[in-house]
Structures are given as C-alpha cells and as structure tokens.
Amino acid sequence: MVAPKKGKNASAPSRPGRSLALILIAIVALTGGMFASGHTTPRLGIDLAGGTSITLRAVPEAGQESAINKTNMDTAVDIMERRVNGLGVSEAEVQTQGDRNIIVNIPKGTNSEEARQQVGTTAKLYFRPVVATELSGANATGSPSPSATSNPSDKATDKATDKATDGQDKATDEGGAGSTPSDSASASATGQGRAASDALKADPSPSAKPSDGASPSPSGSAAGDAKLQQQYAALDCTKAADRAKAGDGSKPGDSMVACGQNSQGQWQKYVLGPASVDGTDIDKSEAVLNTQTGAGWTVTMKFTDNGGKKFADITGKLAKNQSPQNQFAIVLDNEVVSDPYVSQALTGGSAEISGNFDQEEAQGLANMLSYGALPLTFKEDSVTTVTAALGGEQLKAGLIAGAIGLVLVVLYLLIYYRGLSFIAVTSLLVSAGLTYVIMSLLGPTIGFALNLPAVCGAIVAIGITADSFIVYFERVRDEIREGRTLRPAVERAWPRARRTILVSDFVSFLAAAVLFIVTVGKVQGFAFTLGLTTLLDVVVVFLFTKPLLTLMARRKFFASGHKWSGLDPKSLGAKPPLRRSRRTSRPAGPVDPKEA
C-alpha cells in the first residue's frame, strides 16, 4: 500500500511542550531580573510623575557650525546631567533629540528656575593652580585654610606638608589614582592625582621646600583673602547646596573655592588660584591607549600657540613646588574634574595626563577638555511644567481607557469564540506580563520612561495582539468548515495564519520604526511602545498561543466540537466528509449478447 503524499500545507509534528517551556523560562528569568534589580515598576515620564521639561537648541557661534556634531552634543548632555545632579536631583533625564536639541526632564521637587539656569548656560573650562586641598565633610582631618594676613599659599603649604608627612611612604611612582602623599592633604578628584608630564615622575617629596616666589597665590586684598578663608572653612562639599554655590561669582582672574570627587567617591574641597589657561586654549584633546610605555589609557592635549605658552609658564612654576601646590585643577563649571600634578615644565604646546585611567574615564575627561575648546551656546525653546496631580490624573485616565478596551475585547472573544476565548485571554495576560516586566527593566537599562503617549501605544497594542489570535482562530475554523477534524485543522491552518500574522506585524513595526525616527519628544514614547508590543506579539503567538491551541485540540471538549468550544462543526456550517463515488457491481452470470 502506497502512503499518500504530504500536501504543501502539511506541517511537521509539533512539540508544544518545548515552546511553552521556553517562554516560561524567559518569563521567570525576566521577572527574577526585575526583582533583583530593585526596579519593580516602570519608570514614569515627566508627564506622569510631574516635574519640569526644558527643550534647549544648540545655536552655532560665528563660523562654528561644524562644532554642532554628535560628539559635542553628547558631551553637552554629560555636562548638563552633571549640573542637574549637582542640585541633588535624582533620576533627571538629559538626552539629545535630533541633531541639535537637548531635552532636560527634571522630576518634581526641584527648583525649576535654578535648574534652567544650570542647564542653559555655556560650559566654562579653566586650568587653575591648586593652593590648598583636603577631604571635605565627615572625612576631613583638618583645615589647611589660607591666611587672611599673609600669603595664603605659604600657610596652606605648611599645613598640607604637616598632614602629608605621615603618608610619605605611600607615595607611588606611577602617578595613579590616590598616588599623592596624603589622602587628607591632596587626595585626587575623580580618580586623579594623575601625572601631567612628558616623562612621568613621582610626586616631589613632601618635605621639599618650594622655591621663593614660585608658589601661586590668590590675588586680591587682605579683605578678599579673609573672605576666601571663610568660604573655604565653611565649605562642605558633601552637601549639594554647598557644591552648587562654590565658586559663584568668581571671575577667571580671581581665586576661588571649589569641590571635586576623588577615586574613592569622597568629596574634596580646594583653594584655587587665578585661571592660568582657558579651555579655549586647547586645540584638541583625545583619549589614547599607550601600549608602548605601558601607561594604559592616557589623555593627550594639544594647545594653541598662545595656550602652549601659558601652559608652559604655569607648569614651570608648579614643578618647583611641593604637594599639593605642584598640581593644577581642571575646573569645569566651578567643579574640579581632574587635578594632575606636574613634575617638570611642559613645553612644546602639548601634554599628556596619565595614571590608571580606564577607557571610559579617559574618554570622559578628553571630551570635557574638548568641550571647553568648542563652546556651544544653547537657546531655550520651551519649558513645560507638569504637576504631580495632573500627571496622576493622566495616568489614571490612561489606565481606565486601557481597562475599558481590554474588557471590550474579552467580551467580544467570549461571545464569538466561546471556549477559544480562554486561549486568547491567557495569551493577552502573558503578553501584558512580558510588556510590564520589560518596561520595568528598560528604565534603569536604557533610561526608558513610561509617558502618556507610551501608555496609548500599549493600549493600541491590545487590538494588534487580539487581531493575531483572531486570524489564527478563523483559519482553524475555515479548515473545520472544509470537513476536517480539529487536530489536523490546527496544524494545516498554522502556515497560512503564520504568514498573515507576520505580514501584519511587520507593517505595524515598520510604522512604529518610521514614527520613532522622524518624530521627537513624547511621540517617540508611543512609537517605542508600539514597536515593542508588536515584537512581543510575534513571540507570544509563536511560543504560547499556537502551542497552547495544539494541546487544547487534544482535549475532548475541543476535539469533539462541543457547542461551547467555539469549534462546533454544525454551528460553523461544516461540509460532510468527502467520499469517493463507487461503480455499481453486477450480479455474477452470463452476459446478455444484446447488452454487449
């Protein structure tokens, strides 16, 4: 007996258990990751949580159109994010929008006017000599304050030297993070205490005496020095309010107090002399992996002709001093981002900062230095303030709309598909659960925030997901109408339903992708959510809906075509099974010649 050939729509035997196990493992893993990360709810956008949204547009300086590029915009984002966080704001959003816009979303509880001033001004970068420095706050062990009646540098140097004596044996030859003689006297900012030299050397001995007249000192009268001393004594860099005010009103030619953070995450306060080099004196700065000398990641600086002369002059003076007055501070927006020491005068118009940088640190510092050389001016386009109450009302309204839509879909499924509605509703719940968990994880991972348009996108996705189930169910019912039983109908209907579902979801995803690319602002939240839920629809239909229907087809309730199963052949108007016509057989006997 010859076996019949398989039709082109015949499917290989399916293994629904494997698919269901796979999606179950994925759900458990994602849920575990959500609880492990501590982010069990999606991050809410500014329109739902309340706060202030500021849109800034980069405006080129005369002849500086090329300065507005992705690198400089990303650097500006980093600087603005640091500014806003300096106000004590948690989870503020700063991100680029298009090629020259920056959106700053500041959560509720922040002074919007102060934030606008912080993010809307152009960054200022200066190189200043370090006069005195110590740890700030609870970890501080002394107060090397500048004197009001004599040279502040001398007093600061004497006290810094006394504090450095105990740590002299800890000084290293590599100029790495924390390589200065004393953590309390000259701990480094943001992982600094780095070496800035063409030939790296260890810090000068703490006991060495500075050359006469070589110590840089703050300018101004004795009254001005007394004010500086009071500011330094009162400064507590562990407090956001003090950090925000440090250096306010200081001009480049004035001495100032400032804050910085060392590699151990401790805040450090400084007395800094007048600016010796402006950030615009830097022609180019970049992070370089130095494999020849084994120095690792370094930051190279190339100065303009005028900047090279000024840098050579100040480093020549600093090299004669003892720690911490052999250091210069790189000050960005009145905050110390690096404080490398100098072992010799740096001539030739270039310099290198090295000392245990990793790639991210080196690139971050190089970008900050380059940003000082390429100033960008931002114009405030719009400011939107949303109260927490209004955001809560919007979220409530969105959730009510989603619940109404979901209830209507479930009622339609129950009335029209009866027993099949169990498979559809279960699939919707799985899709909703995956969407919630992934949105919760995307908040801390990529900064995704659920705003009102994103909620709308999730609501629209309910219809898209339900549409996929309906396509498959109708294909199965068509097969039953042709006279086939349920189990082969489920398998034969899948290839045709699969093609339709994939084409439909591809069109939806393509629309979401185009919308995400060509739009800006909150509309992108709608497009992102729509695209995400469309992808999840494909995953759920392939790994959950189809395998679950295959298993249910083996149950008597569905296989027998119960009238409440939604697959009753009689109510669907199924055709009777096709049978072959047979010839009528004649009785045995002689054949009549007439009939022949």
C-alpha positions as CSV (number, residue, x, y, z in Angstrom):
1,M,0.0,0.0,0.0
2,V,1.4,3.4,-1.0
3,A,1.3,6.1,1.6
4,P,-0.3,9.3,0.4
5,K,2.0,12.3,-0.3
6,K,2.0,15.1,2.0
7,G,0.4,18.3,0.8
8,K,2.3,21.5,0.7
9,N,0.4,22.8,3.7
10,A,1.2,19.8,5.8
11,S,3.2,20.6,8.9
12,A,5.8,18.6,10.7
13,P,4.7,17.1,14.1
14,S,4.7,20.0,16.5
15,R,6.2,19.8,20.0
16,P,4.1,22.3,22.0
17,G,5.7,21.4,25.3
18,R,9.1,22.7,24.2
19,S,7.8,26.1,23.1
20,L,5.7,26.6,26.3
21,A,8.7,25.6,28.4
22,L,10.9,28.1,26.6
23,I,8.6,31.1,27.1
24,L,8.0,30.0,30.7
25,I,11.8,30.1,31.3
26,A,12.0,33.5,29.7
27,I,9.2,34.9,31.9
28,V,10.8,33.6,35.1
29,A,14.3,34.9,34.1
30,L,13.0,38.4,33.3
31,T,10.8,38.5,36.4
32,G,13.8,37.4,38.5
33,G,16.0,40.1,36.9
34,M,13.3,42.7,37.6
35,F,13.2,41.9,41.3
36,A,17.0,41.5,41.5
37,S,17.5,45.0,40.1
38,G,15.1,46.5,42.6
39,H,13.0,48.2,39.8
40,T,9.7,46.5,40.1
41,T,7.7,49.3,38.5
42,P,8.2,51.1,35.1
43,R,9.9,54.4,35.3
44,L,7.4,57.2,34.8
45,G,8.0,60.0,32.4
46,I,7.8,63.7,33.3
47,D,4.1,64.0,32.2
48,L,3.0,61.2,34.6
49,A,5.4,61.8,37.6
50,G,5.3,65.6,37.4
51,G,8.2,68.0,37.0
52,T,9.7,70.3,34.5
53,S,10.7,69.6,30.9
54,I,13.2,72.0,29.2
55,T,14.0,72.0,25.5
56,L,17.3,73.5,24.5
57,R,18.5,74.2,21.0
58,A,22.2,74.5,20.1
59,V,23.0,77.8,18.3
60,P,26.3,77.9,16.5
61,E,28.8,80.7,17.1
62,A,30.0,82.6,14.1
63,G,32.0,80.3,11.9
64,Q,31.4,77.4,14.3
65,E,28.6,75.5,12.6
66,S,30.8,72.3,12.4
67,A,31.0,72.4,16.2
68,I,27.4,71.2,16.5
69,N,28.1,67.5,16.0
70,K,27.2,64.2,17.8
71,T,30.3,64.2,19.9
72,N,29.9,67.7,21.2
73,M,26.2,67.2,21.7
74,D,26.8,64.0,23.7
75,T,29.5,65.9,25.8
76,A,27.0,68.7,26.4
77,V,24.5,66.1,27.7
78,D,27.0,64.7,30.1
79,I,27.8,68.2,31.4
80,M,24.2,69.2,31.8
81,E,23.4,65.9,33.5
82,R,26.2,66.6,36.0
83,R,24.9,70.1,36.5
84,V,21.4,68.9,37.3
85,N,22.6,66.1,39.6
86,G,24.6,68.7,41.4
87,L,21.4,70.2,42.5
88,G,20.6,67.0,44.3
89,V,18.1,65.8,41.6
90,S,17.7,62.0,41.3
91,E,16.9,60.3,38.0
92,A,16.8,63.5,35.9
93,E,16.7,62.8,32.2
94,V,19.0,64.6,29.8
95,Q,19.0,63.4,26.2
96,T,19.6,64.6,22.7
97,Q,16.7,65.0,20.3
98,G,17.5,65.3,16.7
99,D,20.9,66.7,15.7
100,R,20.9,69.9,17.8
101,N,18.2,69.7,20.5
102,I,18.6,68.6,24.1
103,I,15.7,67.7,26.3
104,V,16.1,68.0,30.1
105,N,13.4,66.4,32.2
106,I,13.6,67.2,35.9
107,P,11.4,65.3,38.3
108,K,9.1,67.0,40.8
109,G,10.6,68.6,43.9
110,T,13.2,70.6,42.1
111,N,13.6,74.4,41.7
112,S,12.9,74.7,38.0
113,E,14.3,78.3,37.8
114,E,17.6,77.2,39.3
115,A,17.6,74.1,37.0
116,R,17.0,76.3,34.0
117,Q,20.0,78.5,34.9
118,Q,22.2,75.4,35.5
119,V,21.5,73.7,32.2
120,G,21.0,76.7,29.9
121,T,24.4,78.3,30.2
122,T,27.5,77.5,28.2
123,A,30.2,75.4,30.0
124,K,33.3,77.2,31.1
125,L,36.6,75.4,31.4
126,Y,39.7,76.7,33.2
127,F,43.1,75.5,34.4
128,R,43.8,76.8,37.9
129,P,46.8,76.2,40.2
130,V,45.9,74.3,43.4
131,V,46.7,76.4,46.5
132,A,45.3,74.0,49.2
133,T,43.1,71.0,49.3
134,E,41.7,68.5,51.8
135,L,38.9,66.0,52.2
136,S,35.6,67.6,52.9
137,G,32.8,66.8,55.4
138,A,32.9,63.9,57.9
139,N,36.2,62.5,56.4
140,A,38.1,65.8,56.7
141,T,41.0,65.7,59.1
142,G,42.0,69.3,59.2
143,S,41.5,72.7,57.6
144,P,44.5,74.0,55.7
145,S,42.9,77.4,55.3
146,P,44.5,80.3,53.5
147,S,45.6,83.1,55.7
148,A,44.0,86.5,55.8
149,T,47.1,88.4,56.6
150,S,49.9,86.7,54.8
151,N,50.4,84.7,51.6
152,P,47.7,82.1,51.6
153,S,49.9,79.7,49.7
154,D,52.5,79.6,52.3
155,K,50.1,78.8,55.2
156,A,48.3,76.2,53.1
157,T,51.6,74.6,52.1
158,D,52.9,74.4,55.6
159,K,49.7,72.7,56.9
160,A,49.5,70.4,53.8
161,T,53.1,69.4,54.4
162,D,52.4,68.5,58.0
163,K,49.5,66.4,57.0
164,A,51.4,64.7,54.2
165,T,54.3,63.6,56.4
166,D,52.5,60.5,57.8
167,G,51.6,59.3,54.3
168,Q,55.0,59.9,52.7
169,D,55.8,56.2,52.4
170,K,52.6,55.7,50.5
171,A,53.5,57.8,47.5
172,T,53.9,55.9,44.3
173,D,56.0,56.3,41.2
174,E,53.1,55.8,38.8
175,G,51.1,58.9,39.5
176,G,48.0,56.7,39.7
177,A,44.8,57.4,41.5
178,G,45.5,58.2,45.1
179,S,49.2,58.5,44.4
180,T,49.6,61.8,46.2
181,P,51.4,61.7,49.5
182,S,48.4,62.1,51.7
183,D,44.8,61.4,51.2
184,S,43.8,64.1,53.6
185,A,46.1,66.7,52.1
186,S,45.9,66.1,48.4
187,A,43.5,63.3,47.6
188,S,42.7,63.3,44.0
189,A,39.5,64.4,42.3
190,T,37.5,62.0,40.1
191,G,40.3,59.4,40.2
192,Q,43.0,61.9,39.7
193,G,46.3,62.7,41.4
194,R,47.4,61.9,37.9
195,A,50.7,62.8,36.3
196,A,50.8,65.5,33.7
197,S,54.2,65.3,32.1
198,D,56.2,64.1,29.1
199,A,58.3,61.9,31.3
200,L,56.4,60.7,34.3
201,K,58.0,61.1,37.8
202,A,56.9,60.6,41.3
203,D,55.4,63.4,43.4
204,P,58.1,65.8,44.8
205,S,59.0,64.9,48.3
206,P,56.6,66.4,50.8
207,S,59.5,67.8,52.8
208,A,60.9,69.7,49.9
209,K,60.6,73.4,50.2
210,P,59.0,75.5,47.4
211,S,61.2,78.0,45.6
212,D,60.9,81.5,46.7
213,G,58.2,83.3,44.9
214,A,57.2,80.2,43.0
215,S,54.0,79.4,44.8
216,P,50.9,80.6,43.1
217,S,48.7,82.6,45.4
218,P,45.2,84.1,45.2
219,S,45.0,87.6,44.0
220,G,43.2,90.4,45.8
221,S,43.4,92.4,49.0
222,A,43.7,91.1,52.6
223,A,40.0,91.6,52.9
224,G,39.4,89.5,49.9
225,D,41.7,86.7,51.3
226,A,39.8,86.8,54.6
227,K,36.5,86.2,52.6
228,L,38.1,83.4,50.8
229,Q,39.3,81.8,54.0
230,Q,35.8,82.0,55.5
231,Q,34.3,80.4,52.3
232,Y,36.9,77.6,52.5
233,A,36.3,76.9,56.2
234,A,32.6,76.9,55.8
235,L,32.5,74.8,52.6
236,D,31.1,71.3,52.9
237,C,31.4,69.5,49.6
238,T,29.3,66.6,50.8
239,K,26.3,68.9,50.6
240,A,24.7,69.5,47.2
241,A,23.7,73.1,48.1
242,D,27.3,74.0,49.0
243,R,28.7,72.4,45.8
244,A,26.2,74.4,43.7
245,K,27.3,77.7,45.3
246,A,31.0,77.0,45.4
247,G,32.8,79.5,43.1
248,D,29.7,81.5,42.3
249,G,30.6,85.0,41.1
250,S,34.3,84.1,40.7
251,K,36.0,85.6,37.7
252,P,38.8,84.0,35.8
253,G,41.3,86.4,37.4
254,D,40.1,85.7,41.0
255,S,41.0,83.0,43.4
256,M,38.1,80.7,44.4
257,V,37.0,77.7,46.3
258,A,35.8,74.6,44.5
259,C,34.7,70.9,45.0
260,G,35.8,67.7,43.3
261,Q,35.4,64.0,43.9
262,N,38.3,61.5,44.2
263,S,38.6,58.0,43.0
264,Q,37.2,56.6,46.3
265,G,34.0,58.7,45.8
266,Q,34.9,61.1,48.6
267,W,34.3,64.8,48.2
268,Q,37.3,67.1,48.4
269,K,37.5,70.9,48.7
270,Y,40.1,73.2,47.1
271,V,41.5,76.7,47.2
272,L,42.4,77.5,43.7
273,G,44.5,80.4,42.3
274,P,43.5,82.6,39.3
275,A,42.9,80.8,36.0
276,S,46.2,80.4,34.1
277,V,44.8,78.7,31.0
278,D,41.4,78.9,29.4
279,G,39.6,75.9,27.9
280,T,39.5,77.7,24.6
281,D,43.3,77.5,24.6
282,I,43.0,73.7,23.9
283,D,43.1,72.9,20.3
284,K,42.5,69.2,20.6
285,S,42.2,66.6,23.3
286,E,41.7,62.8,22.9
287,A,41.9,59.5,24.8
288,V,44.8,57.3,23.6
289,L,45.8,53.8,24.6
290,N,49.5,54.0,25.2
291,T,50.8,50.4,24.7
292,Q,54.5,51.4,24.1
293,T,55.2,52.8,27.6
294,G,52.6,50.6,29.4
295,A,50.9,53.7,30.7
296,G,47.5,52.4,29.6
297,W,44.8,54.9,28.7
298,T,46.0,58.5,28.7
299,V,44.6,61.9,27.7
300,T,46.6,64.0,25.3
301,M,46.2,67.7,25.0
302,K,47.3,69.9,22.2
303,F,47.3,73.7,22.8
304,T,47.0,76.6,20.6
305,D,50.2,78.7,20.2
306,N,49.1,81.2,22.8
307,G,47.8,78.4,25.1
308,G,51.0,76.5,24.8
309,K,53.0,79.5,26.1
310,K,50.6,80.0,29.0
311,F,50.7,76.3,29.9
312,A,54.5,76.1,29.7
313,D,54.7,79.1,32.0
314,I,52.3,77.8,34.7
315,T,53.7,74.2,34.7
316,G,57.3,75.6,35.0
317,K,56.2,77.4,38.2
318,L,54.2,74.5,39.6
319,A,57.0,72.0,39.0
320,K,59.1,73.8,41.6
321,N,56.5,73.4,44.4
322,Q,55.7,70.6,46.8
323,S,52.4,68.8,47.0
324,P,49.7,69.9,46.7
325,Q,51.0,73.1,45.1
326,N,52.6,71.2,42.3
327,Q,49.1,70.4,41.0
328,F,46.8,72.2,38.6
329,A,43.0,71.8,38.7
330,I,40.9,71.4,35.6
331,V,37.8,73.2,36.6
332,L,34.5,72.8,34.6
333,D,31.5,74.8,35.7
334,N,33.3,75.6,39.0
335,E,33.8,71.9,39.8
336,V,37.2,70.2,39.7
337,V,37.1,67.3,37.3
338,S,40.8,66.5,37.4
339,D,43.8,67.6,39.4
340,P,47.0,66.2,37.9
341,Y,50.5,67.1,39.3
342,V,53.4,68.4,37.4
343,S,56.9,67.1,37.6
344,Q,58.5,69.4,35.0
345,A,57.8,72.3,32.8
346,L,55.7,71.2,29.8
347,T,56.8,73.0,26.7
348,G,56.1,72.3,23.0
349,G,52.4,73.0,23.1
350,S,51.2,69.6,24.2
351,A,50.8,67.5,27.3
352,E,49.7,64.1,28.5
353,I,47.6,63.2,31.5
354,S,48.1,59.6,32.7
355,G,47.6,57.4,35.7
356,N,45.4,54.3,35.9
357,F,42.7,55.6,33.7
358,D,40.2,53.2,32.2
359,Q,38.8,53.8,28.7
360,E,35.6,55.4,30.0
361,E,37.4,57.8,32.3
362,A,40.0,58.8,29.7
363,Q,37.3,59.5,27.0
364,G,35.1,61.4,29.5
365,L,38.0,63.7,30.5
366,A,39.1,64.2,26.9
367,N,35.5,65.1,25.9
368,M,35.3,67.7,28.7
369,L,38.6,69.2,27.6
370,S,37.5,69.3,24.0
371,Y,34.2,70.9,25.0
372,G,36.0,73.8,26.6
373,A,37.7,74.3,23.3
374,L,34.5,74.1,21.3
375,P,31.9,76.1,23.2
376,L,28.2,75.6,22.3
377,T,25.5,78.1,23.0
378,F,22.0,76.9,23.8
379,K,18.8,78.7,23.3
380,E,15.8,77.8,25.5
381,D,13.0,76.8,23.1
382,S,10.3,75.7,25.6
383,V,9.7,75.0,29.3
384,T,6.8,72.7,30.3
385,T,5.8,72.3,33.9
386,V,3.5,69.4,34.9
387,T,2.2,69.0,38.4
388,A,2.2,65.6,40.1
389,A,-1.6,65.8,40.5
390,L,-2.1,66.3,36.8
391,G,0.3,63.5,35.9
392,G,-1.6,61.2,38.3
393,E,-4.9,62.1,36.7
394,Q,-3.5,61.5,33.2
395,L,-2.1,58.1,34.3
396,K,-5.4,57.2,35.9
397,A,-7.3,58.2,32.8
398,G,-5.0,56.2,30.6
399,L,-5.3,53.1,32.7
400,I,-9.1,53.4,32.7
401,A,-9.1,53.6,29.0
402,G,-6.9,50.6,28.7
403,A,-9.1,48.6,31.1
404,I,-12.2,49.5,29.1
405,G,-10.6,48.4,25.9
406,L,-9.4,45.2,27.4
407,V,-12.9,44.4,28.8
408,L,-14.5,45.0,25.4
409,V,-12.0,42.7,23.7
410,V,-12.6,40.0,26.3
411,L,-16.4,40.3,26.0
412,Y,-16.2,40.0,22.2
413,L,-14.0,36.9,22.5
414,L,-16.3,35.3,25.0
415,I,-19.4,35.9,22.8
416,Y,-18.0,35.0,19.5
417,Y,-15.3,32.4,20.2
418,R,-16.6,30.9,23.5
419,G,-14.1,28.2,24.6
420,L,-11.4,29.6,22.4
421,S,-11.5,32.8,24.4
422,F,-9.6,31.0,27.2
423,I,-6.6,30.7,24.9
424,A,-6.9,34.3,23.7
425,V,-7.3,35.8,27.2
426,T,-4.4,33.7,28.6
427,S,-2.2,34.9,25.7
428,L,-3.2,38.5,26.4
429,L,-2.2,38.1,30.0
430,V,1.2,36.6,29.0
431,S,1.8,39.5,26.6
432,A,0.8,42.1,29.2
433,G,3.1,40.5,31.8
434,L,6.1,40.4,29.4
435,T,5.4,44.1,28.5
436,Y,5.3,45.2,32.1
437,V,8.5,43.3,33.1
438,I,10.5,44.5,30.1
439,M,9.4,48.1,30.6
440,S,10.5,47.9,34.2
441,L,13.9,46.6,33.2
442,L,14.3,49.2,30.4
443,G,14.0,52.1,32.8
444,P,17.4,51.6,34.5
445,T,19.0,49.9,31.5
446,I,18.4,52.5,28.7
447,G,16.5,55.2,30.6
448,F,13.1,54.4,29.1
449,A,10.4,56.3,30.8
450,L,6.7,55.5,30.5
451,N,4.8,58.6,29.4
452,L,1.2,59.1,28.4
453,P,1.8,58.5,24.7
454,A,3.6,55.3,25.6
455,V,0.5,54.2,27.6
456,C,-1.6,54.9,24.5
457,G,0.8,52.7,22.5
458,A,0.3,49.9,24.9
459,I,-3.5,50.3,24.7
460,V,-3.4,50.2,20.8
461,A,-1.2,47.0,21.1
462,I,-4.2,45.2,22.8
463,G,-6.0,45.4,19.5
464,I,-3.0,44.3,17.5
465,T,-2.4,41.3,19.7
466,A,-6.0,40.3,19.7
467,D,-6.0,40.6,15.9
468,S,-3.3,37.9,15.6
469,F,-5.3,35.4,17.7
470,I,-8.4,36.1,15.5
471,V,-6.5,35.4,12.3
472,Y,-5.4,32.0,13.6
473,F,-8.7,31.1,15.0
474,E,-10.5,31.9,11.8
475,R,-8.0,29.8,9.8
476,V,-8.7,26.8,12.1
477,R,-12.5,27.3,11.7
478,D,-12.1,27.5,7.9
479,E,-10.4,24.1,8.0
480,I,-13.2,22.7,10.1
481,R,-15.8,24.1,7.6
482,E,-14.0,22.1,4.9
483,G,-14.8,18.9,6.8
484,R,-11.5,18.3,8.7
485,T,-11.3,17.3,12.4
486,L,-9.7,19.7,14.9
487,R,-6.2,18.3,15.3
488,P,-5.3,18.3,11.6
489,A,-7.2,21.6,11.2
490,V,-4.9,23.2,13.8
491,E,-1.8,22.1,12.0
492,R,-3.0,22.9,8.5
493,A,-4.3,26.3,9.5
494,W,-1.0,27.4,11.1
495,P,1.2,28.0,7.9
496,R,-1.4,30.3,6.3
497,A,-2.2,32.1,9.6
498,R,1.5,32.5,10.3
499,R,2.2,34.3,7.0
500,T,-0.7,36.7,7.6
501,I,0.3,37.4,11.2
502,L,4.0,38.1,10.2
503,V,2.9,40.4,7.4
504,S,0.5,42.3,9.6
505,D,3.0,42.7,12.5
506,F,5.8,43.7,10.1
507,V,3.6,46.6,8.8
508,S,2.9,47.7,12.3
509,F,6.5,47.5,13.4
510,L,7.6,49.4,10.3
511,A,5.1,52.2,11.0
512,A,6.4,52.3,14.6
513,A,10.0,52.4,13.5
514,V,9.4,55.2,11.0
515,L,7.4,57.2,13.6
516,F,10.2,56.8,16.1
517,I,12.9,58.0,13.7
518,V,11.1,61.0,12.2
519,T,9.4,62.3,15.3
520,V,10.8,63.9,18.5
521,G,9.7,64.2,22.1
522,K,6.9,62.3,23.6
523,V,5.6,60.9,20.3
524,Q,8.7,58.7,20.4
525,G,7.3,57.0,23.5
526,F,4.2,56.0,21.6
527,A,6.3,54.6,18.7
528,F,8.7,52.8,21.0
529,T,5.9,51.1,23.0
530,L,4.0,50.2,19.8
531,G,7.2,48.6,18.3
532,L,8.0,46.7,21.5
533,T,4.5,45.3,21.9
534,T,4.4,44.3,18.2
535,L,7.6,42.2,18.6
536,L,6.2,40.7,21.8
537,D,3.0,39.8,19.8
538,V,5.1,37.6,17.5
539,V,6.9,35.9,20.4
540,V,3.6,35.2,22.2
541,V,1.7,33.9,19.2
542,F,4.6,31.6,18.1
543,L,5.7,30.3,21.6
544,F,2.4,30.4,23.5
545,T,-0.8,30.7,21.5
546,K,-0.1,28.1,18.9
547,P,1.4,25.5,21.3
548,L,-1.5,26.0,23.7
549,L,-4.1,25.6,21.0
550,T,-2.3,22.4,19.9
551,L,-2.6,21.0,23.4
552,M,-6.2,22.0,23.8
553,A,-7.0,20.3,20.5
554,R,-6.2,17.0,22.2
555,R,-8.8,17.6,24.9
556,K,-12.2,16.0,24.4
557,F,-14.1,19.3,25.0
558,F,-12.5,20.9,21.9
559,A,-11.8,17.8,19.8
560,S,-15.4,16.7,20.0
561,G,-16.6,20.1,18.8
562,H,-18.7,20.9,21.9
563,K,-21.1,23.7,21.2
564,W,-19.4,25.9,23.8
565,S,-15.9,25.3,22.5
566,G,-16.3,27.7,19.6
567,L,-15.4,24.9,17.2
568,D,-18.7,23.2,16.8
569,P,-18.8,21.9,13.1
570,K,-22.6,22.1,12.9
571,S,-22.7,25.8,14.0
572,L,-19.8,26.6,11.7
573,G,-21.7,25.0,8.7
574,A,-19.1,22.3,8.1
575,K,-19.4,20.3,4.9
576,P,-19.9,16.5,5.2
577,P,-16.7,14.5,4.7
578,L,-15.7,13.9,1.1
579,R,-16.2,10.3,-0.1
580,R,-15.2,8.6,-3.4
581,S,-18.0,7.5,-5.8
582,R,-18.1,3.8,-6.4
583,R,-19.4,1.8,-9.5
584,T,-22.5,-0.3,-9.1
585,S,-21.5,-4.1,-9.1
586,R,-23.3,-6.5,-11.4
587,P,-24.5,-10.0,-10.3
588,A,-22.4,-12.9,-11.5
589,G,-23.7,-14.8,-14.6
590,P,-23.7,-14.9,-18.4
591,V,-23.7,-11.6,-20.2
592,D,-26.7,-10.9,-22.5
593,P,-25.4,-10.5,-26.1
594,K,-27.8,-7.6,-26.6
595,E,-26.4,-5.7,-23.8
596,A,-22.9,-6.5,-25.1
